[in-house]
Amino acid sequence: MDYLSLPDYESSVYQYKVPNALKSGYYVMSVMIGGRKHNEKLLIK
């Protein structure tokens, strides 16, 4: 599990590089923006 906190979110676009240490499989990325949680499924091959 990884955690990244941004002090302010002036831009609507951020890029996050997935760590190379992740094994193949499905993962869920959760993002909190203004108290709202957004989930995105990721497939690592």
N, CA, C, O and CB atoms as a CASP TS submission, in Angstrom:
PFRMAT TS
TARGET T0000
AUTHOR 0000-0000-0000
METHOD Language model
MODEL 1
PARENT N/A
ATOM      1  N   MET     1       0.845  -1.171   0.000  1.00  0.00           N
ATOM      2  CA  MET     1       0.000   0.000   0.000  1.00  0.00           C
ATOM      3  C   MET     1       0.892   1.237   0.000  1.00  0.00           C
ATOM      4  O   MET     1       1.894   1.303   0.713  1.00  0.00           O
ATOM      5  CB  MET     1      -0.962  -0.003   1.218  1.00  0.00           C
ATOM      6  N   ASP     2       0.510   2.198  -0.804  1.00  0.00           N
ATOM      7  CA  ASP     2       1.280   3.429  -0.915  1.00  0.00           C
ATOM      8  C   ASP     2       0.341   4.593  -0.625  1.00  0.00           C
ATOM      9  O   ASP     2      -0.867   4.491  -0.841  1.00  0.00           O
ATOM     10  CB  ASP     2       1.941   3.568  -2.329  1.00  0.00           C
ATOM     11  N   TYR     3       0.895   5.699  -0.136  1.00  0.00           N
ATOM     12  CA  TYR     3       0.087   6.864   0.221  1.00  0.00           C
ATOM     13  C   TYR     3       0.800   8.112  -0.243  1.00  0.00           C
ATOM     14  O   TYR     3       2.001   8.267  -0.020  1.00  0.00           O
ATOM     15  CB  TYR     3      -0.183   6.922   1.747  1.00  0.00           C
ATOM     16  N   LEU     4       0.073   8.998  -0.883  1.00  0.00           N
ATOM     17  CA  LEU     4       0.628  10.259  -1.358  1.00  0.00           C
ATOM     18  C   LEU     4      -0.337  11.366  -0.989  1.00  0.00           C
ATOM     19  O   LEU     4      -1.527  11.283  -1.293  1.00  0.00           O
ATOM     20  CB  LEU     4       0.889  10.229  -2.894  1.00  0.00           C
ATOM     21  N   SER     5       0.166  12.402  -0.337  1.00  0.00           N
ATOM     22  CA  SER     5      -0.669  13.530   0.064  1.00  0.00           C
ATOM     23  C   SER     5      -0.183  14.776  -0.657  1.00  0.00           C
ATOM     24  O   SER     5       1.005  15.094  -0.633  1.00  0.00           O
ATOM     25  CB  SER     5      -0.642  13.735   1.606  1.00  0.00           C
ATOM     26  N   LEU     6      -1.102  15.473  -1.293  1.00  0.00           N
ATOM     27  CA  LEU     6      -0.769  16.715  -1.974  1.00  0.00           C
ATOM     28  C   LEU     6      -1.368  17.863  -1.177  1.00  0.00           C
ATOM     29  O   LEU     6      -2.559  17.828  -0.867  1.00  0.00           O
ATOM     30  CB  LEU     6      -1.288  16.717  -3.448  1.00  0.00           C
ATOM     31  N   PRO     7      -0.583  18.881  -0.834  1.00  0.00           N
ATOM     32  CA  PRO     7      -1.061  19.965   0.015  1.00  0.00           C
ATOM     33  C   PRO     7      -2.212  20.762  -0.599  1.00  0.00           C
ATOM     34  O   PRO     7      -3.102  21.211   0.122  1.00  0.00           O
ATOM     35  CB  PRO     7       0.072  20.891   0.324  1.00  0.00           C
ATOM     36  N   ASP     8      -2.204  20.939  -1.899  1.00  0.00           N
ATOM     37  CA  ASP     8      -3.302  21.634  -2.564  1.00  0.00           C
ATOM     38  C   ASP     8      -3.462  21.026  -3.949  1.00  0.00           C
ATOM     39  O   ASP     8      -2.511  20.481  -4.509  1.00  0.00           O
ATOM     40  CB  ASP     8      -3.043  23.182  -2.647  1.00  0.00           C
ATOM     41  N   TYR     9      -4.621  21.118  -4.480  1.00  0.00           N
ATOM     42  CA  TYR     9      -4.867  20.519  -5.790  1.00  0.00           C
ATOM     43  C   TYR     9      -5.367  21.574  -6.770  1.00  0.00           C
ATOM     44  O   TYR     9      -6.521  21.553  -7.200  1.00  0.00           O
ATOM     45  CB  TYR     9      -5.883  19.366  -5.678  1.00  0.00           C
ATOM     46  N   GLU    10      -4.481  22.483  -7.107  1.00  0.00           N
ATOM     47  CA  GLU    10      -4.821  23.551  -8.044  1.00  0.00           C
ATOM     48  C   GLU    10      -5.034  23.001  -9.458  1.00  0.00           C
ATOM     49  O   GLU    10      -5.894  23.482 -10.195  1.00  0.00           O
ATOM     50  CB  GLU    10      -3.721  24.619  -8.054  1.00  0.00           C
ATOM     51  N   SER    11      -4.258  22.011  -9.820  1.00  0.00           N
ATOM     52  CA  SER    11      -4.372  21.424 -11.153  1.00  0.00           C
ATOM     53  C   SER    11      -5.402  20.304 -11.126  1.00  0.00           C
ATOM     54  O   SER    11      -5.609  19.677 -10.087  1.00  0.00           O
ATOM     55  CB  SER    11      -2.999  20.894 -11.648  1.00  0.00           C
ATOM     56  N   SER    12      -6.041  20.051 -12.245  1.00  0.00           N
ATOM     57  CA  SER    12      -6.996  18.952 -12.324  1.00  0.00           C
ATOM     58  C   SER    12      -6.337  17.680 -12.850  1.00  0.00           C
ATOM     59  O   SER    12      -7.000  16.652 -12.992  1.00  0.00           O
ATOM     60  CB  SER    12      -8.172  19.339 -13.215  1.00  0.00           C
ATOM     61  N   VAL    13      -5.023  17.742 -13.142  1.00  0.00           N
ATOM     62  CA  VAL    13      -4.319  16.588 -13.682  1.00  0.00           C
ATOM     63  C   VAL    13      -3.080  16.299 -12.831  1.00  0.00           C
ATOM     64  O   VAL    13      -2.232  17.169 -12.632  1.00  0.00           O
ATOM     65  CB  VAL    13      -3.926  16.829 -15.164  1.00  0.00           C
ATOM     66  N   TYR    14      -2.994  15.082 -12.342  1.00  0.00           N
ATOM     67  CA  TYR    14      -1.810  14.615 -11.620  1.00  0.00           C
ATOM     68  C   TYR    14      -1.403  13.282 -12.178  1.00  0.00           C
ATOM     69  O   TYR    14      -2.247  12.502 -12.619  1.00  0.00           O
ATOM     70  CB  TYR    14      -2.072  14.515 -10.099  1.00  0.00           C
ATOM     71  N   GLN    15      -0.121  13.012 -12.165  1.00  0.00           N
ATOM     72  CA  GLN    15       0.390  11.750 -12.678  1.00  0.00           C
ATOM     73  C   GLN    15       1.041  10.998 -11.531  1.00  0.00           C
ATOM     74  O   GLN    15       1.830  11.565 -10.774  1.00  0.00           O
ATOM     75  CB  GLN    15       1.398  11.975 -13.845  1.00  0.00           C
ATOM     76  N   TYR    16       0.705   9.713 -11.404  1.00  0.00           N
ATOM     77  CA  TYR    16       1.263   8.863 -10.355  1.00  0.00           C
ATOM     78  C   TYR    16       1.908   7.670 -11.024  1.00  0.00           C
ATOM     79  O   TYR    16       1.260   6.964 -11.797  1.00  0.00           O
ATOM     80  CB  TYR    16       0.171   8.414  -9.329  1.00  0.00           C
ATOM     81  N   LYS    17       3.165   7.438 -10.740  1.00  0.00           N
ATOM     82  CA  LYS    17       3.878   6.311 -11.325  1.00  0.00           C
ATOM     83  C   LYS    17       3.728   5.102 -10.406  1.00  0.00           C
ATOM     84  O   LYS    17       4.100   5.150  -9.234  1.00  0.00           O
ATOM     85  CB  LYS    17       5.380   6.655 -11.553  1.00  0.00           C
ATOM     86  N   VAL    18       3.182   4.024 -10.948  1.00  0.00           N
ATOM     87  CA  VAL    18       2.975   2.795 -10.182  1.00  0.00           C
ATOM     88  C   VAL    18       4.334   2.165  -9.895  1.00  0.00           C
ATOM     89  O   VAL    18       5.150   2.016 -10.805  1.00  0.00           O
ATOM     90  CB  VAL    18       2.046   1.795 -10.952  1.00  0.00           C
ATOM     91  N   PRO    19       4.588   1.793  -8.639  1.00  0.00           N
ATOM     92  CA  PRO    19       5.885   1.184  -8.294  1.00  0.00           C
ATOM     93  C   PRO    19       6.147  -0.103  -9.076  1.00  0.00           C
ATOM     94  O   PRO    19       5.237  -0.908  -9.275  1.00  0.00           O
ATOM     95  CB  PRO    19       5.944   0.891  -6.795  1.00  0.00           C
ATOM     96  N   ASN    20       7.387  -0.294  -9.516  1.00  0.00           N
ATOM     97  CA  ASN    20       7.770  -1.496 -10.264  1.00  0.00           C
ATOM     98  C   ASN    20       7.687  -2.758  -9.416  1.00  0.00           C
ATOM     99  O   ASN    20       7.644  -3.862  -9.960  1.00  0.00           O
ATOM    100  CB  ASN    20       9.176  -1.343 -10.808  1.00  0.00           C
ATOM    101  N   ALA    21       7.664  -2.617  -8.103  1.00  0.00           N
ATOM    102  CA  ALA    21       7.660  -3.773  -7.208  1.00  0.00           C
ATOM    103  C   ALA    21       6.307  -4.487  -7.158  1.00  0.00           C
ATOM    104  O   ALA    21       6.207  -5.558  -6.560  1.00  0.00           O
ATOM    105  CB  ALA    21       8.051  -3.338  -5.818  1.00  0.00           C
ATOM    106  N   LEU    22       5.269  -3.920  -7.771  1.00  0.00           N
ATOM    107  CA  LEU    22       3.956  -4.564  -7.740  1.00  0.00           C
ATOM    108  C   LEU    22       3.956  -5.828  -8.590  1.00  0.00           C
ATOM    109  O   LEU    22       4.458  -5.836  -9.714  1.00  0.00           O
ATOM    110  CB  LEU    22       2.867  -3.595  -8.230  1.00  0.00           C
ATOM    111  N   LYS    23       3.396  -6.878  -8.046  1.00  0.00           N
ATOM    112  CA  LYS    23       3.269  -8.129  -8.792  1.00  0.00           C
ATOM    113  C   LYS    23       2.053  -8.050  -9.697  1.00  0.00           C
ATOM    114  O   LYS    23       1.191  -7.190  -9.515  1.00  0.00           O
ATOM    115  CB  LYS    23       3.161  -9.344  -7.835  1.00  0.00           C
ATOM    116  N   SER    24       1.981  -8.945 -10.671  1.00  0.00           N
ATOM    117  CA  SER    24       0.841  -8.998 -11.576  1.00  0.00           C
ATOM    118  C   SER    24      -0.439  -9.230 -10.799  1.00  0.00           C
ATOM    119  O   SER    24      -0.462  -9.993  -9.833  1.00  0.00           O
ATOM    120  CB  SER    24       1.033 -10.094 -12.624  1.00  0.00           C
ATOM    121  N   GLY    25      -1.505  -8.569 -11.224  1.00  0.00           N
ATOM    122  CA  GLY    25      -2.797  -8.750 -10.581  1.00  0.00           C
ATOM    123  C   GLY    25      -3.641  -7.498 -10.676  1.00  0.00           C
ATOM    124  O   GLY    25      -3.259  -6.514 -11.309  1.00  0.00           O
ATOM    125  N   TYR    26      -4.794  -7.552 -10.035  1.00  0.00           N
ATOM    126  CA  TYR    26      -5.710  -6.413  -9.991  1.00  0.00           C
ATOM    127  C   TYR    26      -5.491  -5.620  -8.711  1.00  0.00           C
ATOM    128  O   TYR    26      -5.291  -6.192  -7.639  1.00  0.00           O
ATOM    129  CB  TYR    26      -7.179  -6.883 -10.090  1.00  0.00           C
ATOM    130  N   TYR    27      -5.531  -4.305  -8.833  1.00  0.00           N
ATOM    131  CA  TYR    27      -5.369  -3.401  -7.703  1.00  0.00           C
ATOM    132  C   TYR    27      -6.452  -2.332  -7.790  1.00  0.00           C
ATOM    133  O   TYR    27      -7.030  -2.111  -8.854  1.00  0.00           O
ATOM    134  CB  TYR    27      -3.942  -2.761  -7.686  1.00  0.00           C
ATOM    135  N   VAL    28      -6.722  -1.675  -6.678  1.00  0.00           N
ATOM    136  CA  VAL    28      -7.672  -0.569  -6.653  1.00  0.00           C
ATOM    137  C   VAL    28      -6.942   0.668  -6.148  1.00  0.00           C
ATOM    138  O   VAL    28      -6.347   0.656  -5.070  1.00  0.00           O
ATOM    139  CB  VAL    28      -8.915  -0.900  -5.755  1.00  0.00           C
ATOM    140  N   MET    29      -6.994   1.744  -6.948  1.00  0.00           N
ATOM    141  CA  MET    29      -6.415   3.006  -6.530  1.00  0.00           C
ATOM    142  C   MET    29      -7.552   3.875  -6.006  1.00  0.00           C
ATOM    143  O   MET    29      -8.544   4.085  -6.704  1.00  0.00           O
ATOM    144  CB  MET    29      -5.644   3.707  -7.704  1.00  0.00           C
ATOM    145  N   SER    30      -7.415   4.378  -4.794  1.00  0.00           N
ATOM    146  CA  SER    30      -8.421   5.253  -4.190  1.00  0.00           C
ATOM    147  C   SER    30      -7.861   6.663  -4.088  1.00  0.00           C
ATOM    148  O   SER    30      -6.727   6.863  -3.655  1.00  0.00           O
ATOM    149  CB  SER    30      -8.852   4.732  -2.791  1.00  0.00           C
ATOM    150  N   VAL    31      -8.671   7.639  -4.493  1.00  0.00           N
ATOM    151  CA  VAL    31      -8.264   9.040  -4.460  1.00  0.00           C
ATOM    152  C   VAL    31      -9.336   9.826  -3.710  1.00  0.00           C
ATOM    153  O   VAL    31     -10.523   9.724  -4.019  1.00  0.00           O
ATOM    154  CB  VAL    31      -8.052   9.608  -5.908  1.00  0.00           C
ATOM    155  N   MET    32      -8.906  10.612  -2.721  1.00  0.00           N
ATOM    156  CA  MET    32      -9.827  11.480  -1.989  1.00  0.00           C
ATOM    157  C   MET    32      -9.652  12.911  -2.492  1.00  0.00           C
ATOM    158  O   MET    32      -8.549  13.456  -2.450  1.00  0.00           O
ATOM    159  CB  MET    32      -9.580  11.394  -0.445  1.00  0.00           C
ATOM    160  N   ILE    33     -10.736  13.517  -2.967  1.00  0.00           N
ATOM    161  CA  ILE    33     -10.702  14.896  -3.441  1.00  0.00           C
ATOM    162  C   ILE    33     -11.866  15.627  -2.794  1.00  0.00           C
ATOM    163  O   ILE    33     -13.030  15.309  -3.041  1.00  0.00           O
ATOM    164  CB  ILE    33     -10.776  14.975  -5.011  1.00  0.00           C
ATOM    165  N   GLY    34     -11.546  16.599  -1.972  1.00  0.00           N
ATOM    166  CA  GLY    34     -12.584  17.393  -1.328  1.00  0.00           C
ATOM    167  C   GLY    34     -13.593  16.574  -0.543  1.00  0.00           C
ATOM    168  O   GLY    34     -14.782  16.893  -0.537  1.00  0.00           O
ATOM    169  N   GLY    35     -13.135  15.530   0.112  1.00  0.00           N
ATOM    170  CA  GLY    35     -14.025  14.689   0.905  1.00  0.00           C
ATOM    171  C   GLY    35     -14.747  13.615   0.108  1.00  0.00           C
ATOM    172  O   GLY    35     -15.497  12.826   0.684  1.00  0.00           O
ATOM    173  N   ARG    36     -14.540  13.567  -1.204  1.00  0.00           N
ATOM    174  CA  ARG    36     -15.157  12.537  -2.044  1.00  0.00           C
ATOM    175  C   ARG    36     -14.118  11.510  -2.428  1.00  0.00           C
ATOM    176  O   ARG    36     -12.998  11.859  -2.801  1.00  0.00           O
ATOM    177  CB  ARG    36     -15.796  13.154  -3.306  1.00  0.00           C
ATOM    178  N   LYS    37     -14.488  10.236  -2.338  1.00  0.00           N
ATOM    179  CA  LYS    37     -13.568   9.144  -2.650  1.00  0.00           C
ATOM    180  C   LYS    37     -13.857   8.603  -4.057  1.00  0.00           C
ATOM    181  O   LYS    37     -15.002   8.312  -4.402  1.00  0.00           O
ATOM    182  CB  LYS    37     -13.686   8.010  -1.593  1.00  0.00           C
ATOM    183  N   HIS    38     -12.799   8.475  -4.855  1.00  0.00           N
ATOM    184  CA  HIS    38     -12.898   7.947  -6.201  1.00  0.00           C
ATOM    185  C   HIS    38     -12.023   6.703  -6.273  1.00  0.00           C
ATOM    186  O   HIS    38     -10.874   6.734  -5.832  1.00  0.00           O
ATOM    187  CB  HIS    38     -12.473   9.010  -7.267  1.00  0.00           C
ATOM    188  N   ASN    39     -12.545   5.610  -6.821  1.00  0.00           N
ATOM    189  CA  ASN    39     -11.786   4.369  -6.963  1.00  0.00           C
ATOM    190  C   ASN    39     -11.582   4.049  -8.430  1.00  0.00           C
ATOM    191  O   ASN    39     -12.467   4.264  -9.258  1.00  0.00           O
ATOM    192  CB  ASN    39     -12.500   3.207  -6.256  1.00  0.00           C
ATOM    193  N   GLU    40     -10.398   3.529  -8.741  1.00  0.00           N
ATOM    194  CA  GLU    40     -10.080   3.133 -10.095  1.00  0.00           C
ATOM    195  C   GLU    40      -9.394   1.766 -10.046  1.00  0.00           C
ATOM    196  O   GLU    40      -8.447   1.568  -9.285  1.00  0.00           O
ATOM    197  CB  GLU    40      -9.180   4.197 -10.796  1.00  0.00           C
ATOM    198  N   LYS    41      -9.878   0.829 -10.862  1.00  0.00           N
ATOM    199  CA  LYS    41      -9.272  -0.499 -10.922  1.00  0.00           C
ATOM    200  C   LYS    41      -8.067  -0.466 -11.842  1.00  0.00           C
ATOM    201  O   LYS    41      -8.106   0.156 -12.903  1.00  0.00           O
ATOM    202  CB  LYS    41     -10.293  -1.554 -11.402  1.00  0.00           C
ATOM    203  N   LEU    42      -6.996  -1.135 -11.437  1.00  0.00           N
ATOM    204  CA  LEU    42      -5.773  -1.222 -12.235  1.00  0.00           C
ATOM    205  C   LEU    42      -5.430  -2.688 -12.464  1.00  0.00           C
ATOM    206  O   LEU    42      -5.557  -3.505 -11.551  1.00  0.00           O
ATOM    207  CB  LEU    42      -4.593  -0.483 -11.538  1.00  0.00           C
ATOM    208  N   LEU    43      -4.999  -3.026 -13.666  1.00  0.00           N
ATOM    209  CA  LEU    43      -4.506  -4.364 -13.966  1.00  0.00           C
ATOM    210  C   LEU    43      -3.025  -4.243 -14.265  1.00  0.00           C
ATOM    211  O   LEU    43      -2.630  -3.543 -15.197  1.00  0.00           O
ATOM    212  CB  LEU    43      -5.281  -5.016 -15.165  1.00  0.00           C
ATOM    213  N   ILE    44      -2.207  -4.921 -13.480  1.00  0.00           N
ATOM    214  CA  ILE    44      -0.756  -4.951 -13.692  1.00  0.00           C
ATOM    215  C   ILE    44      -0.427  -6.298 -14.330  1.00  0.00           C
ATOM    216  O   ILE    44      -0.726  -7.347 -13.761  1.00  0.00           O
ATOM    217  CB  ILE    44       0.046  -4.740 -12.335  1.00  0.00           C
ATOM    218  N   LYS    45       0.179  -6.269 -15.494  1.00  0.00           N
ATOM    219  CA  LYS    45       0.533  -7.517 -16.197  1.00  0.00           C
ATOM    220  C   LYS    45       1.965  -7.871 -15.956  1.00  0.00           C
ATOM    221  O   LYS    45       2.445  -8.884 -16.463  1.00  0.00           O
ATOM    222  CB  LYS    45       0.280  -7.397 -17.696  1.00  0.00           C
TER
END
